[in-house]
């Protein structure tokens, strides 16, 4: 996997270095009054940043809604977005490690990780950290603090706007956190197990009292072997788990197999690596989180 990523990165560096050389070097130095141009890696971060920057700048993200960011293969227009930006915000925790390497060799746009300061949770059986810190609103408050401080450093004149927007958004996140605590309180202790294909809800589980399991630990290591499937089938049966779940950006067949072999239903679809499409009710970070919690409650509160 490392070799594959290295070769992929090298290819992109060679291709896009030529591509970006034809463009002006980081024309993101925006004209007065235009505000900052921000590019970020995926849609969840895009929504979080938009809540802070408001009308005082523009935000674009690279990975389309419905796709996952672990191994997304960028196209030339993606690198132009980064080259044209004042800053490229990434999650960090090695989520976009391959993309960061390519961009850092093809553009002089600053790359800033917004998860700085979050206490990482390691992947099971691996010396890497789980990158899905955003799935707990408690961590997103840290993201917001990092983003607003960086925006102010780049655009001091916008400080009052950024701080006001950030304070309002943090208040919404605190309300979301309290709502989750209240809503999940009715789930029996023995049913507090979240099972999906990618074990992405570790941070959520740690903050709200759930065990979490997945067929695999992270999508970049995706396997779905018979042994992995069998382990989860045994776990579902041994713990009498009332429901399992599927993710919007992951092949559903793995969880369908587990559901068929255990007789335990799939309670619904949750959003992990992307916000939901228009009309889903999960088009924003807060919306997707409320959706996920509601799906968990429907499946596990029995």
Secondary structure per residue as TSV (DSSP state, phi and psi in degrees):
chain	resnum	aa	ss	phi	psi
A	1	X	-	360.0	-41.8
A	2	X	H	-63.5	-42.5
A	3	X	H	-63.0	-41.9
A	4	X	H	-60.0	-45.9
A	5	X	H	-66.0	-39.2
A	6	X	H	-63.9	-44.7
A	7	X	H	-64.5	-40.6
A	8	X	H	-62.1	-44.8
A	9	X	H	-62.8	-43.3
A	10	X	H	-61.1	-42.9
A	11	X	H	-60.9	-45.2
A	12	X	H	-66.5	-37.2
A	13	X	H	-60.5	-46.7
A	14	X	H	-63.8	-44.9
A	15	X	H	-68.1	-49.3
A	16	X	H	-83.9	-17.2
A	17	X	H	-63.4	-42.9
A	18	X	H	-65.7	-41.1
A	19	X	H	-61.4	-46.4
A	20	X	H	-77.4	-22.6
A	21	X	H	-63.9	-26.5
A	22	X	T	-77.1	-13.1
A	23	X	S	-98.7	159.9
A	24	X	-	-66.3	145.3
A	25	X	T	-69.9	103.2
A	26	X	T	49.0	70.9
A	27	X	T	-72.3	11.9
A	28	X	T	-70.6	-3.9
A	29	X	S	-63.0	90.6
A	30	X	-	-69.4	149.8
A	31	X	-	-69.0	155.2
A	32	X	T	-54.4	131.7
A	33	X	T	92.4	-14.4
A	34	X	S	-78.2	-23.0
A	35	X	-	80.1	175.2
A	36	X	E	-73.0	145.6
A	37	X	E	-101.3	120.3
A	38	X	E	-117.6	133.8
A	39	X	E	-118.6	141.3
A	40	X	E	-132.7	172.1
A	41	X	E	-79.2	-42.6
A	42	X	E	-144.6	169.3
A	43	X	H	-63.5	-33.4
A	44	X	H	-61.9	-47.8
A	45	X	H	-64.9	-35.4
A	46	X	H	-56.8	-45.5
A	47	X	H	-66.9	-41.8
A	48	X	H	-60.9	-46.0
A	49	X	H	-66.1	-39.9
A	50	X	H	-59.5	-33.9
A	51	X	H	-66.0	-24.9
A	52	X	H	-92.1	-43.8
A	53	X	H	-78.5	-27.9
A	54	X	T	56.0	-133.6
A	55	X	T	-88.2	6.9
A	56	X	S	-93.2	16.1
A	57	X	E	175.5	-172.3
A	58	X	E	-129.4	150.0
A	59	X	E	-130.7	130.5
A	60	X	E	-126.6	150.4
A	61	X	E	-125.1	158.4
A	62	X	E	-92.2	-54.4
A	63	X	E	-74.1	120.8
A	64	X	-	-63.7	153.0
A	65	X	T	-58.3	135.1
A	66	X	T	99.2	-11.7
A	67	X	S	-114.1	157.5
A	68	X	-	-103.8	148.1
A	69	X	S	-84.3	-5.7
A	70	X	S	-61.4	-42.6
A	71	X	S	-135.9	32.1
A	72	X	-	-59.7	135.7
A	73	X	-	-99.6	110.9
A	74	X	-	-71.6	158.8
A	75	X	-	-115.8	165.8
A	76	X	H	-52.5	-38.1
A	77	X	H	-64.5	-28.0
A	78	X	H	-64.4	-43.4
A	79	X	H	-71.4	-28.4
A	80	X	H	-66.5	-38.6
A	81	X	H	-59.0	-41.5
A	82	X	H	-69.7	-43.2
A	83	X	H	-63.2	-31.2
A	84	X	T	-85.1	-6.0
A	85	X	-	-91.3	155.2
A	86	X	S	-75.3	-30.2
A	87	X	E	-154.8	146.4
A	88	X	E	-114.8	106.4
A	89	X	E	-87.7	130.1
A	90	X	E	-124.3	162.3
A	91	X	-	-66.4	-45.5
A	92	X	-	87.4	-162.1
A	93	X	T	55.2	33.1
A	94	X	T	66.7	14.2
A	95	X	T	-63.0	-46.0
A	96	X	T	-111.2	31.7
A	97	X	H	-53.8	-45.2
A	98	X	H	-64.9	-38.4
A	99	X	H	-70.8	-39.4
A	100	X	H	-60.3	-40.9
A	101	X	H	-62.6	-43.0
A	102	X	H	-64.9	-49.3
A	103	X	H	-64.0	-40.9
A	104	X	H	-65.7	-22.1
A	105	X	H	-94.4	-10.4
A	106	X	H	-116.3	-7.0
A	107	X	-	-154.6	152.9
A	108	X	-	-98.8	13.4
A	109	X	-	-64.2	135.4
A	110	X	E	-63.5	137.3
A	111	X	E	-108.7	123.4
A	112	X	E	-125.1	125.2
A	113	X	E	-87.2	124.4
A	114	X	T	-88.3	-5.6
A	115	X	T	-90.3	4.2
A	116	X	T	-53.9	129.4
A	117	X	T	98.7	-13.8
A	118	X	-	-74.9	137.2
A	119	X	-	-76.3	113.9
A	120	X	-	-74.5	150.6
A	121	X	-	-110.6	126.6
A	122	X	B	-73.0	152.3
A	123	X	-	-69.3	143.8
A	124	X	T	-67.1	129.4
A	125	X	T	72.4	20.9
A	126	X	S	-147.2	154.2
A	127	X	S	-94.5	11.2
A	128	X	S	-93.0	162.0
A	129	X	B	-96.7	148.8
A	130	X	-	-72.5	128.6
A	131	X	-	-84.2	-8.1
A	132	X	-	-81.5	41.5
A	133	X	G	-63.3	-27.2
A	134	X	G	-65.9	-15.8
A	135	X	G	-73.3	-6.0
A	136	X	S	-110.7	121.6
A	137	X	H	-56.5	-27.3
A	138	X	H	-59.4	-39.3
A	139	X	H	-74.3	-32.4
A	140	X	H	-64.5	-28.3
A	141	X	H	-60.4	-40.8
A	142	X	H	-63.1	-42.1
A	143	X	H	-55.7	-47.4
A	144	X	H	-61.7	-43.2
A	145	X	H	-62.0	-40.9
A	146	X	H	-65.1	-43.5
A	147	X	H	-65.7	-47.3
A	148	X	H	-64.1	-38.3
A	149	X	H	-65.3	-38.6
A	150	X	H	-70.7	-40.0
A	151	X	H	-61.7	-42.1
A	152	X	H	-65.1	-38.4
A	153	X	H	-62.6	-35.7
A	154	X	H	-82.2	-29.5
A	155	X	-	-140.0	75.2
A	156	X	G	-56.8	-30.6
A	157	X	G	-66.6	-21.9
A	158	X	G	-92.9	8.9
A	159	X	H	-54.9	-47.1
A	160	X	H	-63.4	-36.8
A	161	X	H	-68.9	-48.1
A	162	X	H	-61.7	-43.0
A	163	X	H	-67.2	-41.2
A	164	X	H	-63.8	-44.8
A	165	X	H	-64.1	-42.6
A	166	X	H	-64.7	-42.3
A	167	X	H	-62.1	-41.7
A	168	X	H	-65.8	-39.6
A	169	X	H	-71.7	-38.8
A	170	X	H	-61.6	-38.5
A	171	X	H	-61.2	-39.9
A	172	X	H	-65.0	-40.4
A	173	X	H	-66.2	-37.0
A	174	X	H	-66.6	-39.1
A	175	X	H	-63.7	-40.5
A	176	X	H	-62.3	-43.9
A	177	X	H	-59.6	-46.7
A	178	X	H	-64.6	-39.0
A	179	X	H	-62.8	-42.5
A	180	X	H	-61.9	-47.6
A	181	X	H	-55.0	-43.7
A	182	X	H	-69.6	-43.3
A	183	X	H	-67.5	-41.9
A	184	X	H	-80.1	-9.8
A	185	X	T	-59.6	-26.6
A	186	X	T	-83.7	-3.5
A	187	X	S	-81.2	123.9
A	188	X	-	-55.8	144.1
A	189	X	G	-54.1	-41.7
A	190	X	G	-71.0	-14.5
A	191	X	G	-100.3	4.4
A	192	X	-	-83.3	68.3
A	193	X	E	-133.6	121.6
A	194	X	E	-103.2	117.7
A	195	X	E	-119.9	120.0
A	196	X	E	-136.8	179.0
A	197	X	E	-67.4	-52.7
A	198	X	E	-98.4	127.0
A	199	X	-	-74.5	69.8
A	200	X	-	-92.5	-10.7
A	201	X	-	-99.1	26.0
A	202	X	H	-59.1	-46.6
A	203	X	H	-66.8	-41.8
A	204	X	H	-60.8	-46.4
A	205	X	H	-61.9	-41.9
A	206	X	H	-64.3	-36.0
A	207	X	H	-83.3	-23.0
A	208	X	H	-125.2	13.8
A	209	X	T	80.0	42.4
A	210	X	-	-121.9	143.9
A	211	X	E	-81.8	148.9
A	212	X	E	-131.6	144.2
A	213	X	E	-142.3	155.7
A	214	X	E	-148.2	161.9
A	215	X	E	-62.2	-42.8
A	216	X	E	-132.2	170.6
A	217	X	S	-81.5	-40.5
A	218	X	-	-152.0	147.1
A	219	X	G	-62.5	-28.0
A	220	X	G	-69.8	-14.2
A	221	X	G	-109.2	16.9
A	222	X	-	-50.8	131.5
A	223	X	-	-131.7	-60.9
A	224	X	-	66.8	41.8
A	225	X	-	-73.3	161.0
A	226	X	H	-56.4	-35.7
A	227	X	H	-66.1	-40.6
A	228	X	H	-66.4	-41.7
A	229	X	H	-62.4	-45.9
A	230	X	H	-61.6	-39.1
A	231	X	H	-60.8	-43.4
A	232	X	H	-71.9	-35.3
A	233	X	H	-59.0	-45.5
A	234	X	H	-63.8	-40.7
A	235	X	H	-64.7	-45.0
A	236	X	H	-59.9	-43.7
A	237	X	H	-68.4	-44.1
A	238	X	H	-65.8	-35.7
A	239	X	H	-98.7	2.5
A	240	X	T	52.4	44.7
A	241	X	-	-65.7	128.8
A	242	X	-	-79.6	-17.1
A	243	X	E	-162.0	154.3
A	244	X	E	-123.8	174.7
A	245	X	E	-138.2	157.3
A	246	X	E	-117.8	157.4
A	247	X	E	-107.0	151.9
A	248	X	T	-69.8	-22.7
A	249	X	T	-110.4	11.8
A	250	X	S	-126.6	143.7
A	251	X	-	-54.0	125.7
A	252	X	T	-81.3	-9.6
A	253	X	H	-63.6	-29.9
A	254	X	H	-64.5	-47.6
A	255	X	H	-72.9	-28.8
A	256	X	H	-64.2	-37.7
A	257	X	H	-63.1	-46.1
A	258	X	H	-63.3	-42.0
A	259	X	H	-61.8	-44.3
A	260	X	H	-65.4	-38.2
A	261	X	H	-79.3	-22.0
A	262	X	H	-105.1	-19.1
A	263	X	-	76.9	8.3
A	264	X	-	-90.2	131.1
A	265	X	E	-73.9	155.4
A	266	X	E	-84.4	115.6
A	267	X	E	-76.9	-21.0
A	268	X	E	160.2	179.2
A	269	X	E	-100.5	136.2
A	270	X	E	-118.5	162.3
A	271	X	-	-111.1	128.9
A	272	X	S	-122.8	-61.4
A	273	X	S	-96.3	3.2
A	274	X	S	-158.5	151.2
A	275	X	-	-71.4	171.4
A	276	X	-	-82.5	161.8
A	277	X	-	-71.2	166.8
A	278	X	T	-55.4	134.8
A	279	X	T	90.0	-5.6
A	280	X	S	-82.9	-18.2
A	281	X	S	82.0	-1.6
A	282	X	-	-120.0	28.8
A	283	X	S	-73.1	-12.2
A	284	X	S	-121.3	166.6
A	285	X	H	-60.5	-46.6
A	286	X	H	-64.7	-40.9
A	287	X	H	-62.7	-43.1
A	288	X	H	-67.7	-35.0
A	289	X	H	-68.5	-43.2
A	290	X	H	-62.8	-40.2
A	291	X	H	-60.1	-48.4
A	292	X	H	-59.0	-46.2
A	293	X	H	-63.4	-40.7
A	294	X	H	-63.3	-39.6
A	295	X	H	-65.9	-42.5
A	296	X	H	-60.4	-44.1
A	297	X	H	-64.1	-44.7
A	298	X	H	-59.6	-37.7
A	299	X	H	-83.2	-32.9
A	300	X	H	-106.9	-16.8
A	301	X	-	-85.6	75.1
A	302	X	-	-129.8	360.0
